Amino acid sequence: MNIVTSGKVDTEGASCAIKHIGIIVFDGVVLADVVGATDVFGIGDKLISTVFPGAAHYQVSIMSISGGAIMSSASVQISTSPLTQFNDYQFDTLLIASGTGSFDAYHDPFLIEWLQKKRRDARRIAAICTGVFVIGAAGFLNHRRATTHWALVDKLSREFPGINIDREAKITEDHDIFTSCDVGMAADLALRLLENDLGPAVAQRVAQNLVACQRRRDTSPANNPTRPIDSVISAKIHKASLWFAKNFSDPISVIDAANSVSMSERNFVRQFKRETGQTPHNFLLNLRLEAVRQQLTETDLPVDKIARRCGLFSGAHVAKLFRKQMWPSPTEYRKSIRSPHGNAA
């Protein structure tokens, strides 16, 4: 496999022997996204030579809006080629990586126009976590199914109300559009793309060869609200989300969370909502409700006791919150989730 980061590129267009993969990155890109995707296609390329002689090989290009060095979230610089270098290039797949720079990038008219032009020829489009905002701004997700990090779902819904957001899926596939919910999931998403190209047996062999990748099952729980957003938010808000996750069972307040990161309550609430798409109060409530659902699933404790364990007042309080979420009652939820064919939410 040929990986192009910068310099001269073969731009004669796609041939039957090459599948061109373009990975678009921004400042703050999650390094695992770049490494994970290139690892998958690199190992897959080696298997192609032995299992499918004559099949199309992969060529990966790492690109950014202006080219040059891009600083990753791990403070490692990545060398990239500018998008203009690929104006006449025909891609098989375009993959939008995740990272803090995505939020500025999806307002960039040049990037959006470039993607819209490339969309006419590209066989498929994929986006990881915050990268979904970029393809949403390009209009690729209207009436399409997609996912993103659970803490960004509300923001995504407000920005692009035409998207059919799947809050539970780790990876979505809607015809030629693929999305994943979390940062660092490039390997998983690339494995899905590889599986579509070469079949599950080859994808499984590639997964087994990835030392650091344990392929996630699509049927396992996704978008867990007890998991912080990691590298897609600022250090203080990330620290606050960790503090919430550690202390949600206690009688804590938003003021306590603000104090934990040395911010005024007003600034904390404003910045938290801007970066996560929800208020600190709703973030805390979601943590508690998810913990309640987990306790209902895994224990036989009375609902009142579960409520107190999860920082809520009583079983009646839990039932009221469940109704607001349009969920079944706690008792019905427990019965449904434990049924062999149950699916409570």
C-alpha beads as a LAMMPS data file, in Angstrom:
LAMMPS data file: protein, C-alpha beads

345 atoms
344 bonds

1 atom types
1 bond types

-500.0 500.0 xlo xhi
-500.0 500.0 ylo yhi
-500.0 500.0 zlo zhi

Masses

1 110.0

Atoms # bond

1 1 1 0.000 0.000 0.000
2 1 1 1.188 3.493 -0.807
3 1 1 0.593 6.189 1.840
4 1 1 0.847 9.740 0.518
5 1 1 1.232 12.496 3.105
6 1 1 2.816 15.267 1.072
7 1 1 4.817 15.716 -2.088
8 1 1 4.187 14.373 -5.582
9 1 1 1.018 12.349 -6.042
10 1 1 -0.202 10.259 -8.950
11 1 1 -3.289 12.224 -9.993
12 1 1 -4.183 10.423 -13.183
13 1 1 -7.405 9.272 -11.590
14 1 1 -8.630 5.963 -10.249
15 1 1 -7.851 2.772 -12.079
16 1 1 -9.188 -0.731 -11.695
17 1 1 -5.971 -1.643 -9.838
18 1 1 -6.107 1.043 -7.125
19 1 1 -8.668 2.084 -4.514
20 1 1 -7.742 5.603 -3.440
21 1 1 -8.551 6.394 0.201
22 1 1 -8.448 10.061 1.228
23 1 1 -8.226 10.827 4.956
24 1 1 -8.973 14.472 5.773
25 1 1 -7.562 15.752 9.067
26 1 1 -7.724 19.017 11.008
27 1 1 -5.809 20.532 13.928
28 1 1 -6.399 18.484 17.060
29 1 1 -6.995 15.309 15.048
30 1 1 -7.044 12.149 17.131
31 1 1 -3.814 10.407 16.184
32 1 1 -5.397 6.970 16.589
33 1 1 -7.797 7.829 13.765
34 1 1 -4.961 8.288 11.292
35 1 1 -2.886 5.359 12.521
36 1 1 -5.882 3.046 12.899
37 1 1 -7.204 3.588 9.387
38 1 1 -3.820 3.342 7.680
39 1 1 -2.994 0.181 9.652
40 1 1 -6.207 -1.510 8.533
41 1 1 -5.759 -0.669 4.868
42 1 1 -2.041 -1.490 5.036
43 1 1 -2.572 -4.965 6.492
44 1 1 -5.517 -5.508 4.166
45 1 1 -3.337 -4.601 1.218
46 1 1 -0.812 -7.290 2.131
47 1 1 -3.581 -9.883 2.389
48 1 1 -4.938 -8.854 -1.004
49 1 1 -1.641 -9.864 -2.585
50 1 1 -1.930 -13.398 -1.223
51 1 1 -5.686 -14.016 -1.073
52 1 1 -6.990 -12.009 -4.031
53 1 1 -4.256 -11.785 -6.681
54 1 1 -5.171 -9.113 -9.205
55 1 1 -7.651 -7.359 -6.908
56 1 1 -7.497 -3.582 -6.449
57 1 1 -4.913 -2.346 -3.952
58 1 1 -5.294 0.562 -1.535
59 1 1 -3.523 3.914 -1.722
60 1 1 -4.028 6.254 1.234
61 1 1 -3.548 10.034 1.109
62 1 1 -3.467 12.165 4.276
63 1 1 -4.901 15.600 3.502
64 1 1 -5.785 18.869 5.199
65 1 1 -7.360 22.090 3.967
66 1 1 -4.075 23.962 3.432
67 1 1 -1.566 21.115 3.717
68 1 1 1.603 21.118 5.784
69 1 1 2.053 20.036 9.386
70 1 1 -1.091 19.356 11.418
71 1 1 -0.785 19.093 15.201
72 1 1 -2.628 16.067 16.585
73 1 1 -4.312 15.833 19.988
74 1 1 -1.237 13.887 21.149
75 1 1 1.041 16.835 20.182
76 1 1 2.489 14.777 17.327
77 1 1 2.743 16.583 13.986
78 1 1 1.297 14.917 10.891
79 1 1 2.532 15.870 7.422
80 1 1 -0.367 16.445 5.029
81 1 1 -1.037 17.419 1.434
82 1 1 -3.383 20.332 0.592
83 1 1 -6.822 19.562 -0.793
84 1 1 -6.030 21.566 -3.935
85 1 1 -3.396 18.987 -4.829
86 1 1 -6.243 16.514 -5.314
87 1 1 -8.634 18.660 -7.348
88 1 1 -8.374 16.262 -10.302
89 1 1 -8.080 13.150 -8.177
90 1 1 -10.789 10.488 -8.115
91 1 1 -11.240 8.872 -4.712
92 1 1 -12.853 5.571 -3.900
93 1 1 -13.387 6.594 -0.263
94 1 1 -13.174 9.864 1.666
95 1 1 -12.751 9.534 5.435
96 1 1 -13.182 12.560 7.725
97 1 1 -11.181 12.134 10.932
98 1 1 -12.296 13.374 14.355
99 1 1 -10.790 16.127 16.482
100 1 1 -11.392 19.597 17.847
101 1 1 -10.640 21.238 14.501
102 1 1 -13.758 19.685 13.001
103 1 1 -15.924 22.338 14.633
104 1 1 -14.170 25.140 12.767
105 1 1 -13.787 23.069 9.612
106 1 1 -17.477 22.497 9.023
107 1 1 -17.903 26.273 8.690
108 1 1 -15.158 26.480 6.036
109 1 1 -16.815 27.198 2.651
110 1 1 -13.801 26.000 0.649
111 1 1 -13.765 22.606 2.375
112 1 1 -17.510 22.139 1.981
113 1 1 -17.443 23.056 -1.711
114 1 1 -14.451 20.757 -2.307
115 1 1 -16.228 17.844 -0.635
116 1 1 -19.404 18.451 -2.605
117 1 1 -17.452 18.314 -5.866
118 1 1 -15.582 15.153 -4.836
119 1 1 -18.829 13.536 -3.725
120 1 1 -19.876 13.187 -7.368
121 1 1 -17.124 10.624 -8.017
122 1 1 -16.312 9.095 -4.622
123 1 1 -17.875 5.679 -4.093
124 1 1 -18.424 6.250 -0.387
125 1 1 -17.977 8.774 2.430
126 1 1 -17.069 7.997 6.039
127 1 1 -16.758 10.169 9.152
128 1 1 -15.587 9.567 12.695
129 1 1 -17.242 11.231 15.699
130 1 1 -16.886 15.020 15.211
131 1 1 -16.162 14.473 11.518
132 1 1 -19.885 13.833 11.129
133 1 1 -20.455 17.592 11.490
134 1 1 -18.338 18.170 8.383
135 1 1 -20.290 15.813 6.138
136 1 1 -23.490 17.122 7.696
137 1 1 -22.550 20.655 6.635
138 1 1 -21.829 19.350 3.137
139 1 1 -25.411 18.074 2.936
140 1 1 -24.498 14.390 2.708
141 1 1 -26.628 13.321 5.681
142 1 1 -30.048 14.739 4.844
143 1 1 -32.548 11.975 5.637
144 1 1 -29.617 9.621 6.244
145 1 1 -28.826 7.547 9.318
146 1 1 -25.737 8.637 11.272
147 1 1 -24.193 8.578 14.728
148 1 1 -21.743 10.649 16.765
149 1 1 -20.519 10.853 20.352
150 1 1 -23.472 10.771 22.744
151 1 1 -22.562 14.166 24.241
152 1 1 -22.701 15.762 20.780
153 1 1 -26.004 14.256 19.644
154 1 1 -28.109 17.252 20.699
155 1 1 -25.715 19.692 19.032
156 1 1 -25.735 17.620 15.831
157 1 1 -29.526 17.489 15.872
158 1 1 -29.805 21.270 16.261
159 1 1 -27.256 22.016 13.554
160 1 1 -28.597 19.479 11.048
161 1 1 -32.201 18.519 11.874
162 1 1 -32.518 16.446 8.693
163 1 1 -30.193 13.708 10.004
164 1 1 -31.691 10.477 11.331
165 1 1 -29.455 10.144 14.394
166 1 1 -28.940 6.661 15.816
167 1 1 -28.024 7.187 19.462
168 1 1 -27.213 3.534 20.117
169 1 1 -25.090 2.490 17.137
170 1 1 -21.311 2.486 17.241
171 1 1 -21.136 2.413 13.449
172 1 1 -23.862 3.289 10.968
173 1 1 -24.018 2.340 7.320
174 1 1 -26.604 4.021 5.110
175 1 1 -25.912 2.997 1.527
176 1 1 -22.636 4.797 0.759
177 1 1 -22.390 6.847 3.978
178 1 1 -20.599 5.446 7.044
179 1 1 -20.268 7.090 10.477
180 1 1 -18.884 6.086 13.875
181 1 1 -19.764 7.416 17.299
182 1 1 -16.491 7.841 19.119
183 1 1 -12.991 9.227 18.768
184 1 1 -10.307 6.675 18.006
185 1 1 -12.701 4.378 16.124
186 1 1 -11.012 4.686 12.749
187 1 1 -9.749 1.100 12.872
188 1 1 -13.261 -0.204 13.488
189 1 1 -14.747 1.939 10.753
190 1 1 -11.975 1.007 8.317
191 1 1 -12.576 -2.672 9.097
192 1 1 -16.230 -2.199 8.144
193 1 1 -15.193 -0.619 4.839
194 1 1 -12.674 -3.398 4.234
195 1 1 -15.306 -6.014 5.014
196 1 1 -17.601 -4.486 2.405
197 1 1 -14.779 -4.676 -0.137
198 1 1 -13.272 -8.080 0.618
199 1 1 -15.698 -9.937 2.876
200 1 1 -15.836 -10.782 6.598
201 1 1 -13.114 -13.446 6.500
202 1 1 -10.452 -11.017 5.290
203 1 1 -11.668 -8.298 7.679
204 1 1 -11.395 -10.751 10.558
205 1 1 -7.856 -11.694 9.563
206 1 1 -6.913 -8.026 9.429
207 1 1 -8.465 -7.443 12.861
208 1 1 -6.480 -10.340 14.289
209 1 1 -3.294 -8.768 12.959
210 1 1 -3.931 -5.416 14.607
211 1 1 -2.088 -5.611 17.896
212 1 1 -3.822 -2.629 19.469
213 1 1 -7.276 -3.140 17.984
214 1 1 -9.944 -5.309 19.541
215 1 1 -12.788 -5.069 17.108
216 1 1 -16.012 -3.939 18.749
217 1 1 -19.260 -5.814 18.204
218 1 1 -21.993 -3.696 16.635
219 1 1 -24.513 -5.339 18.974
220 1 1 -22.765 -4.215 22.176
221 1 1 -23.905 -1.047 23.995
222 1 1 -22.691 2.172 22.400
223 1 1 -22.587 5.859 23.283
224 1 1 -22.321 5.189 27.008
225 1 1 -23.027 8.473 28.832
226 1 1 -20.651 7.487 31.651
227 1 1 -17.768 7.763 29.182
228 1 1 -16.322 11.278 28.861
229 1 1 -15.786 12.908 25.479
230 1 1 -11.985 12.645 25.821
231 1 1 -10.136 14.683 23.213
232 1 1 -13.017 16.475 21.504
233 1 1 -13.416 19.078 24.284
234 1 1 -11.134 21.418 26.211
235 1 1 -9.075 20.225 29.155
236 1 1 -11.252 21.907 31.805
237 1 1 -14.546 20.595 30.438
238 1 1 -13.010 17.160 29.978
239 1 1 -11.863 17.249 33.612
240 1 1 -15.338 18.338 34.713
241 1 1 -16.993 15.505 32.782
242 1 1 -14.651 13.051 34.526
243 1 1 -15.544 14.643 37.867
244 1 1 -19.251 14.217 37.116
245 1 1 -18.708 10.576 36.126
246 1 1 -16.850 9.892 39.376
247 1 1 -19.250 11.691 41.722
248 1 1 -22.705 11.431 40.121
249 1 1 -23.988 9.135 42.897
250 1 1 -23.360 11.851 45.511
251 1 1 -25.560 14.926 46.187
252 1 1 -23.470 17.188 43.959
253 1 1 -24.383 20.407 42.163
254 1 1 -23.279 22.314 39.090
255 1 1 -21.507 24.788 41.386
256 1 1 -19.454 21.914 42.806
257 1 1 -18.430 20.879 39.294
258 1 1 -17.470 24.451 38.393
259 1 1 -15.379 24.719 41.551
260 1 1 -13.607 21.461 40.684
261 1 1 -12.115 23.135 37.604
262 1 1 -11.726 26.630 39.129
263 1 1 -14.388 28.300 36.989
264 1 1 -17.294 30.554 37.848
265 1 1 -20.661 28.843 37.598
266 1 1 -21.813 31.158 34.809
267 1 1 -18.738 30.641 32.621
268 1 1 -18.718 26.922 33.342
269 1 1 -22.343 26.437 32.282
270 1 1 -21.867 28.489 29.118
271 1 1 -18.624 26.744 28.070
272 1 1 -19.882 23.268 28.991
273 1 1 -22.994 23.686 26.860
274 1 1 -21.056 25.185 23.956
275 1 1 -18.580 22.301 23.869
276 1 1 -20.820 19.331 24.669
277 1 1 -24.170 20.469 23.302
278 1 1 -25.949 20.043 26.642
279 1 1 -26.101 21.751 30.024
280 1 1 -24.110 20.407 32.980
281 1 1 -27.424 19.586 34.672
282 1 1 -28.560 17.418 31.754
283 1 1 -25.121 15.810 31.510
284 1 1 -25.327 14.806 35.174
285 1 1 -28.901 13.609 34.793
286 1 1 -27.942 11.428 31.820
287 1 1 -25.142 9.861 33.851
288 1 1 -27.566 9.033 36.639
289 1 1 -30.237 7.637 34.330
290 1 1 -27.714 5.442 32.544
291 1 1 -26.515 4.148 35.917
292 1 1 -30.124 3.400 36.886
293 1 1 -30.675 1.449 33.672
294 1 1 -27.495 -0.515 34.303
295 1 1 -28.585 -1.339 37.865
296 1 1 -32.036 -2.406 36.675
297 1 1 -30.402 -4.716 34.158
298 1 1 -27.697 -6.204 36.376
299 1 1 -29.225 -6.322 39.882
300 1 1 -32.460 -7.271 41.653
301 1 1 -32.326 -4.255 43.968
302 1 1 -35.575 -2.350 44.619
303 1 1 -36.006 0.758 42.495
304 1 1 -35.906 3.021 45.582
305 1 1 -32.481 1.679 46.539
306 1 1 -31.195 1.984 42.983
307 1 1 -32.388 5.592 42.888
308 1 1 -30.445 6.508 46.021
309 1 1 -27.345 4.678 44.760
310 1 1 -27.470 6.745 41.582
311 1 1 -27.908 10.151 43.200
312 1 1 -31.693 10.398 42.711
313 1 1 -34.355 10.904 45.376
314 1 1 -36.627 7.879 45.127
315 1 1 -38.194 5.243 42.921
316 1 1 -41.032 7.657 42.180
317 1 1 -38.494 10.242 41.032
318 1 1 -36.901 7.669 38.721
319 1 1 -40.306 6.704 37.306
320 1 1 -41.076 10.362 36.575
321 1 1 -37.751 10.822 34.794
322 1 1 -38.329 7.647 32.764
323 1 1 -41.715 8.982 31.649
324 1 1 -40.109 12.251 30.531
325 1 1 -37.710 10.198 28.407
326 1 1 -40.712 8.264 27.004
327 1 1 -39.267 5.045 28.436
328 1 1 -41.317 2.288 30.089
329 1 1 -41.576 2.313 33.879
330 1 1 -38.502 1.045 35.753
331 1 1 -40.255 -2.240 36.545
332 1 1 -41.382 -2.722 32.941
333 1 1 -37.918 -1.781 31.715
334 1 1 -36.326 -4.446 33.919
335 1 1 -38.763 -7.108 32.707
336 1 1 -38.313 -6.144 29.072
337 1 1 -34.520 -6.007 29.111
338 1 1 -34.334 -9.428 30.762
339 1 1 -36.780 -11.005 28.346
340 1 1 -35.089 -13.262 25.750
341 1 1 -36.553 -11.063 23.023
342 1 1 -36.727 -7.824 24.969
343 1 1 -35.557 -4.449 23.762
344 1 1 -36.486 -1.755 26.223
345 1 1 -34.825 1.229 24.658

Bonds

1 1 1 2
2 1 2 3
3 1 3 4
4 1 4 5
5 1 5 6
6 1 6 7
7 1 7 8
8 1 8 9
9 1 9 10
10 1 10 11
11 1 11 12
12 1 12 13
13 1 13 14
14 1 14 15
15 1 15 16
16 1 16 17
17 1 17 18
18 1 18 19
19 1 19 20
20 1 20 21
21 1 21 22
22 1 22 23
23 1 23 24
24 1 24 25
25 1 25 26
26 1 26 27
27 1 27 28
28 1 28 29
29 1 29 30
30 1 30 31
31 1 31 32
32 1 32 33
33 1 33 34
34 1 34 35
35 1 35 36
36 1 36 37
37 1 37 38
38 1 38 39
39 1 39 40
40 1 40 41
41 1 41 42
42 1 42 43
43 1 43 44
44 1 44 45
45 1 45 46
46 1 46 47
47 1 47 48
48 1 48 49
49 1 49 50
50 1 50 51
51 1 51 52
52 1 52 53
53 1 53 54
54 1 54 55
55 1 55 56
56 1 56 57
57 1 57 58
58 1 58 59
59 1 59 60
60 1 60 61
61 1 61 62
62 1 62 63
63 1 63 64
64 1 64 65
65 1 65 66
66 1 66 67
67 1 67 68
68 1 68 69
69 1 69 70
70 1 70 71
71 1 71 72
72 1 72 73
73 1 73 74
74 1 74 75
75 1 75 76
76 1 76 77
77 1 77 78
78 1 78 79
79 1 79 80
80 1 80 81
81 1 81 82
82 1 82 83
83 1 83 84
84 1 84 85
85 1 85 86
86 1 86 87
87 1 87 88
88 1 88 89
89 1 89 90
90 1 90 91
91 1 91 92
92 1 92 93
93 1 93 94
94 1 94 95
95 1 95 96
96 1 96 97
97 1 97 98
98 1 98 99
99 1 99 100
100 1 100 101
101 1 101 102
102 1 102 103
103 1 103 104
104 1 104 105
105 1 105 106
106 1 106 107
107 1 107 108
108 1 108 109
109 1 109 110
110 1 110 111
111 1 111 112
112 1 112 113
113 1 113 114
114 1 114 115
115 1 115 116
116 1 116 117
117 1 117 118
118 1 118 119
119 1 119 120
120 1 120 121
121 1 121 122
122 1 122 123
123 1 123 124
124 1 124 125
125 1 125 126
126 1 126 127
127 1 127 128
128 1 128 129
129 1 129 130
130 1 130 131
131 1 131 132
132 1 132 133
133 1 133 134
134 1 134 135
135 1 135 136
136 1 136 137
137 1 137 138
138 1 138 139
139 1 139 140
140 1 140 141
141 1 141 142
142 1 142 143
143 1 143 144
144 1 144 145
145 1 145 146
146 1 146 147
147 1 147 148
148 1 148 149
149 1 149 150
150 1 150 151
151 1 151 152
152 1 152 153
153 1 153 154
154 1 154 155
155 1 155 156
156 1 156 157
157 1 157 158
158 1 158 159
159 1 159 160
160 1 160 161
161 1 161 162
162 1 162 163
163 1 163 164
164 1 164 165
165 1 165 166
166 1 166 167
167 1 167 168
168 1 168 169
169 1 169 170
170 1 170 171
171 1 171 172
172 1 172 173
173 1 173 174
174 1 174 175
175 1 175 176
176 1 176 177
177 1 177 178
178 1 178 179
179 1 179 180
180 1 180 181
181 1 181 182
182 1 182 183
183 1 183 184
184 1 184 185
185 1 185 186
186 1 186 187
187 1 187 188
188 1 188 189
189 1 189 190
190 1 190 191
191 1 191 192
192 1 192 193
193 1 193 194
194 1 194 195
195 1 195 196
196 1 196 197
197 1 197 198
198 1 198 199
199 1 199 200
200 1 200 201
201 1 201 202
202 1 202 203
203 1 203 204
204 1 204 205
205 1 205 206
206 1 206 207
207 1 207 208
208 1 208 209
209 1 209 210
210 1 210 211
211 1 211 212
212 1 212 213
213 1 213 214
214 1 214 215
215 1 215 216
216 1 216 217
217 1 217 218
218 1 218 219
219 1 219 220
220 1 220 221
221 1 221 222
222 1 222 223
223 1 223 224
224 1 224 225
225 1 225 226
226 1 226 227
227 1 227 228
228 1 228 229
229 1 229 230
230 1 230 231
231 1 231 232
232 1 232 233
233 1 233 234
234 1 234 235
235 1 235 236
236 1 236 237
237 1 237 238
238 1 238 239
239 1 239 240
240 1 240 241
241 1 241 242
242 1 242 243
243 1 243 244
244 1 244 245
245 1 245 246
246 1 246 247
247 1 247 248
248 1 248 249
249 1 249 250
250 1 250 251
251 1 251 252
252 1 252 253
253 1 253 254
254 1 254 255
255 1 255 256
256 1 256 257
257 1 257 258
258 1 258 259
259 1 259 260
260 1 260 261
261 1 261 262
262 1 262 263
263 1 263 264
264 1 264 265
265 1 265 266
266 1 266 267
267 1 267 268
268 1 268 269
269 1 269 270
270 1 270 271
271 1 271 272
272 1 272 273
273 1 273 274
274 1 274 275
275 1 275 276
276 1 276 277
277 1 277 278
278 1 278 279
279 1 279 280
280 1 280 281
281 1 281 282
282 1 282 283
283 1 283 284
284 1 284 285
285 1 285 286
286 1 286 287
287 1 287 288
288 1 288 289
289 1 289 290
290 1 290 291
291 1 291 292
292 1 292 293
293 1 293 294
294 1 294 295
295 1 295 296
296 1 296 297
297 1 297 298
298 1 298 299
299 1 299 300
300 1 300 301
301 1 301 302
302 1 302 303
303 1 303 304
304 1 304 305
305 1 305 306
306 1 306 307
307 1 307 308
308 1 308 309
309 1 309 310
310 1 310 311
311 1 311 312
312 1 312 313
313 1 313 314
314 1 314 315
315 1 315 316
316 1 316 317
317 1 317 318
318 1 318 319
319 1 319 320
320 1 320 321
321 1 321 322
322 1 322 323
323 1 323 324
324 1 324 325
325 1 325 326
326 1 326 327
327 1 327 328
328 1 328 329
329 1 329 330
330 1 330 331
331 1 331 332
332 1 332 333
333 1 333 334
334 1 334 335
335 1 335 336
336 1 336 337
337 1 337 338
338 1 338 339
339 1 339 340
340 1 340 341
341 1 341 342
342 1 342 343
343 1 343 344
344 1 344 345
